[in-house]
Amino acid sequence: MEYSDQVKNRLKRIEGQIKGILRMMEENKDCKDVITQLSASRSAIDRTIGVIVSSNLISCIQNMDEADARTQEDIVKEAVDLLVKSR
């Protein structure tokens, strides 16, 4: 699977958030503020997982060929399993 620049940029923003959180910790910022930023980072990661899984799902279904033993239902089930496993 090819990952779009959009997805890569999302991860770079998340990386920046994490670095910012580390900096907050080093500066002994308030626990509440650190947790708020950690929660935002986790949400951003969850959204990125959703984007990757949905893009892959679309690609798999569009590129199905007769040699593929999987059905569309199998592919959707795999995608749902990935999302469930990520939580």
Secondary structure, 3 states (H helix, E strand, C coil): CCCCHHHHHHHHHHHHHHHHHHHHHHCCCCHHHHHHHHHHHHHHHHHHHHHHHHHHHHHHHHCCCCCCCCCHHHHHHHHHHHHHHCC
